[in-house]
Amino acid sequence: MRINRILLSAPLVVVALVIQVTILARLQLPGAVPDLLLLVVVGLALVYGHVGGALVGFFAGLLADLAPPSDHAIGRYALVLCVIGYAAGLTKPESGRHRSATLPLIVVIGAAIVSTLMYAGVGALVGDTAARHVGIVGLLLSATLYDLLLAPFVVPLVMALARRTEGEPLTGDGSAGPSGSGTSGYGWLTTGTGLKASRGAMKSGRSGARIGSQRGGLLGKSARDKVGRIKGVKRL
């Protein structure tokens, strides 16, 4: 990963984990706990792509596995967030920008459902049956609802910060390319400039043609005068 990605991802993951452990986990909400760490991983993966998303998800999940009061096997949540980060990064378009909020919203819903199922499935393999007592359906509904409520406040902010570290212009039309071309994100400005430039080129072409025709007329006139003078001399 790039240094600027690490410098941004590490503080975001730590802050999200601290808020989740100290505040969200103590709210005693029915069902699942709001997964702020998952939303941060999804937001970074939507900008960094599948490789960066998988790396961020793995280290974020590993940190959550080691942070107290962890009561599950180490590596369980790291596996879940690694898969979620990779899958969310695959939805990154070739232009580097999502043109609407529909796809990120679908990614959040899918991440909430898949992460809950994967966490419960891996737990069942290692002998953790806590999900059976709570109810997998209740966990799915509550996790999806909580993550959807937090997503509009977390995911756009994380994506905006990630794009700043990537050197991409923050525009509203989402037409910026991944190559970082400064004018690609401002299509409506470049269009107007191109029209003005083409009009200027047409005007300069017309003026050049007029000047050329005037010069051609002057040259033709001077040539005729010279020929007339020579013929007049010969006649004399």
C-alpha positions, -999 to 999 in steps of 0.1 A, spaced: 0 0 0 10 36 -5 22 56 25 -6 81 22 -31 53 23 -16 39 54 -14 73 71 -52 77 65 -64 42 70 -47 36 103 -62 66 122 -96 60 107 -96 23 117 -84 31 153 -109 58 158 -138 37 144 -127 8 167 -125 30 198 -160 44 191 -174 10 184 -160 -6 216 -165 23 240 -198 38 228 -217 16 203 -212 -17 221 -225 -2 254 -258 11 240 -273 -23 245 -294 -21 213 -315 -51 204 -299 -76 181 -265 -68 166 -240 -40 174 -237 -11 149 -205 -20 129 -187 13 124 -155 -5 116 -172 -23 87 -184 10 72 -149 25 74 -135 -6 55 -162 -4 29 -157 34 24 -119 29 19 -124 -1 -4 -148 18 -27 -119 42 -34 -88 20 -31 -101 -10 -50 -101 -47 -42 -64 -50 -32 -64 -20 -9 -98 -29 5 -86 -65 13 -55 -52 31 -74 -26 50 -101 -51 60 -76 -77 71 -56 -54 94 -87 -37 107 -103 -70 115 -71 -83 132 -70 -52 153 -106 -58 164 -97 -94 172 -69 -83 195 -87 -53 211 -103 -60 245 -129 -71 254 -125 -96 225 -141 -130 233 -137 -148 200 -109 -166 182 -81 -143 167 -84 -140 130 -121 -145 128 -131 -109 122 -99 -104 101 -111 -130 77 -146 -114 75 -134 -79 69 -107 -90 44 -134 -107 23 -157 -77 26 -130 -52 17 -120 -73 -14 -156 -76 -26 -164 -40 -20 -133 -29 -39 -144 -49 -69 -174 -25 -74 -150 4 -80 -157 16 -116 -130 21 -142 -134 59 -140 -126 57 -102 -159 74 -93 -194 62 -84 -219 84 -104 -246 79 -78 -251 67 -42 -271 37 -53 -242 13 -57 -224 23 -24 -258 18 -6 -262 -17 -21 -226 -25 -11 -233 -15 25 -264 -37 26 -245 -66 11 -216 -61 35 -239 -60 65 -256 -93 55 -225 -111 43 -204 -101 73 -231 -113 98 -234 -146 80 -197 -151 77 -191 -142 113 -218 -166 125 -206 -193 101 -169 -191 112 -181 -190 148 -201 -222 142 -169 -239 128 -149 -231 159 -176 -239 184 -191 -204 190 -229 -209 192 -238 -174 204 -256 -166 171 -280 -195 176 -292 -181 209 -298 -146 196 -313 -157 163 -296 -153 129 -326 -135 114 -327 -109 141 -290 -104 137 -293 -99 100 -322 -74 102 -307 -54 131 -272 -53 116 -285 -41 82 -307 -15 98 -280 -1 120 -254 0 92 -279 17 69 -286 44 95 -249 51 100 -238 48 64 -248 83 52 -228 98 79 -197 76 76 -192 62 41 -193 96 22 -169 112 46 -144 83 45 -146 82 7 -140 120 5 -109 117 27 -96 88 7 -100 107 -26 -80 136 -11 -51 113 -4 -53 98 -39 -50 133 -54 -84 132 -71 -105 164 -75 -137 164 -53 -165 171 -78 -201 164 -78 -205 149 -112 -183 119 -106 -165 121 -140 -130 123 -127 -107 96 -139 -82 75 -119 -52 90 -138 -57 122 -118 -62 145 -148 -71 178 -134 -97 188 -160 -114 155 -163 -137 161 -133 -149 194 -146 -164 183 -179 -189 212 -181 -160 237 -178 -138 220 -204 -168 218 -228 -173 255 -227 -136 262 -232 -135 239 -262 -164 257 -278 -148 291 -273 -115 277 -286 -132 263 -317 -150 296 -323 -117 314 -319 -100 291 -343 -128 296 -369 -125 333 -366 -88 333 -369 -91 310 -399 -115 334 -416 -94 364 -409 -63 345 -422 -82 336 -454 -92 373 -458 -56 384 -453 -44 358 -477 -69 368 -504 -60 405 -499 -23 397 -502 -30 375 -533 -49 404 -548 -21 429 -541 5 405 -555 -16 399 -587 -21 436 -591 16 444 -588 24 416 -612 0 430 -638 15 465 -634 50 451 -640 39 432 -671 21 463 -684 52 484 -678 74 459 -696 50 457 -726 49 494 -727 87 496 -728 89 471 -756 63 489 -776 83 521 -773 
